[in-house]
Amino acid sequence: MRQLQDIAIDFLQNHTPQPTRTIVGIAGVPAAGKTTFAALFAHELNKMIRLDFAVHVPMDGFHLSNRQLSIQGLSERKGAPETFDVHGYKHLLQRLRQDRDDNVYAPDFSRELGELIAGSIRITPETQVIITEGNYLFNGGAWTGVAAQCDHTWFLDAELQTVQRRLIDRQIQSGKTLEDAQQWFQTVDEPNINDVLPRRSSADRIIGLIELTV
């Protein structure tokens, strides 16, 4: 994890506290390891400074519920850009930047349940750094403006063969057969990868391949 520690040290050396919070946005293709990286990065910062200095707030907390996906006929597209509450996500980032007086509660996403969990993450007035991550940080349309909420935008690289294996394994763990998992990858995950990857050049910094437990 030395590379991760070096990234945290470099960040702190260049971090200047502001009246508003600093937001670090991390993008990458699905299953690149963004969630694990963001959580470990926050942990490293908190070890070096204090508990609650940095908090990880994932984009995945703004998945539409399975019930809402069913109502809108989007169940077979879960994970695609249109299956998120993007406006809710943008509003939360705005509030996290400005509101330093109160506790703010953010949703998380449970892969075990396949559902978001409201009010799962607490951001205290002492929190100075928000680390958010997700596939669609640089997307246009309704997603326009998300990256602009961030002071730093990073892109986490990953080997595409590893990404494909992880994504297929996820679907198998959720109950799909191997054939159905491969079909899901071809119809949902692969188009998302092809959408996200060309936006890599929009990031301020590219984080090279890093050994993470994902």
N, C-alpha and C positions, 0 to 999 in steps of 0.2 A: 504493500500500500504506500510505498515511498513516493510514488508519483503523485498520489492524491494529497499526501502531506505537503509536498512541494507546491502544488497548486494552491492549497490553503494558505501557506506561508506567503506566496507571491501575492495572493489576493489581499491579505491583511497588510502587507507592506505598502500596497497602493490604495488602501481604503481610507478615505477621509470621512469621518462622521458628518452627517448632514441633519438639518432639522426634520427632513422627511426620511423615510426608510430607503435603503438601497435594495433594488430588486435585480437578481441575477436570473436570467431566463436561459434555460438549457433545452435545445431542440435536438432532434435526431430521428432516425427512422424507427418504426415500431420495433420493440424488443432490442434496442441498441444498448440498454442498460441505464437509461436516463434516471429512472426512479431510484435504483440502487446507488448510482453515482451521487444524485442530489442528496439522498439521505445520509450517505457517508461523508459527503462534503460538509453538510450542516453539522454532523457529529464532530468532525475535525475542528471546525471553527469554534464550536462550543467548548471543546477540550482546551483549546488555546486561549480562549477569552473567558467565557462563563456560560452557564446553562441559560438557554433562551436568547442568546446573542443572535443566533440564526435559526430560522424555522423553514422546513420544507413544506411547500404548499403545492400539491400536484394539480395539473390540468385535469387529470383523470377524475378528480372529485366532481367534475362538472359533466360527466356522462349523464345523458338522460336515463331515467329509470327504465327497467325492463317493461314495466306497465306502459309507460309513455311511448317507448319504442314500438310496442305492439299496437297501440292506438294509432300511431302514425305510419304503420306499415314499414318500419325501419329495423325490425329485429334482425334481419339477415344482413344489415349494414353496420351493426354495432362496432364502434371504433372509427368509423369514417367521420370526416369533418362535420357533416350535417347531424350527427348523433350526439352533439354536445350542446350545452347551454352556454354558448360563447359569450353572450351579452352578460350573463351572470358572472362569468369568469373575469371579463374586463372590468366590471363594476367592483368586484372584490379586489383586484389589483389596485384600482384607484383608491379604494378605501384603505387598503394596507399601506399605501404610500403616505397618505395624509393623516390617518387617525392614529395618533401616538398617545392618546389619553385613556383609551378603554381597551379591555380585552376584546379581541375579535376572534370569532370562531369560523373555521373553514371546513368544508367537507373533504372527506378522503374517499378512496375507492377500494373495496375489498375484492380481490380476485377469487377468494374462496367463495364468497357469496355472489359474485358477479353483479354487485350493486354498490352504489355510493352510500356513504355513512355520513349523515348531516352532523355538523357541529363537532367533528371528531378531532380537529386540530386547533389548539389554542395559541394565539399570538398575543403576547403581553405587551404593555407599554415599553418594557425594557428591550424588546426585540428590535435590532437594528438592521438585520439583513433577512430578506425573503428570498428563498431559492425555489423557483417554480420551474417545472419542466413539462414537456409534452411534445407531441408530434408536430403540431400546427402553429408553432410560434410565428413563423414567417409567411403563413398563408394569406391570401387576399380575401376579397369578399367580406363576409361578416367578421372574419378574423383580422381584417386590417386594423392596425392600431395596437395589437397585443404586444408586438416587439417594441413599439415606441414607449410602452409602459416600463420597459426594462432599462436599467442603467448599463448592464452588461448582457450581451447575447452570445452564447456559446453553442457550438454544434459538436455532439459526441459521435465520433466515428465508430463504426463496427463493421466486421466482416459480414458480407451479405449471406454467405452460407451459414454462418452461426446464427444470424437473425432468422433465417428461414427455419432452421431446426427449432429454435426457441418458440417461434410462433406456432408451428405445427404441434409441438409438445404442449403448449398452452391449451390448444383446442382439444387435444386428447384428454388432458387432465380435467377439462370441463365436461367430459362425457361423450365427445364425438369419436367415431371410428377413425382409423387412419385415413381411409378414403375421403370421408367427410372433412377431416381436418385439412387435407391437401387441397380439397376443393375450396374450402374457406380461404386458404392462403391465396389461391389463384384469383378468386373473385373479390376479396375484400383487402387482405393484407398487402398483396403485391401491388395493386393499384395505389394504395396509400404510400408504400415505399417509393414508387415512381413519382408520386406527387411531392413528397418531402425532400428527396435526395437532391434535386436540382436547386433547392433553396439554401443549400449548405453555404454557398458563397455570401449569403446575406449576414452571416454571423460575424461578430467582432473577433472571435477566437475559435479555432478548431482544436478540440481536445482529441489527441491521437488515441489509438487503441490502448486500453488500460485493462488490467486484470481485475475483474470484479466477480463476486459470487452473485449470479443472477438466477 
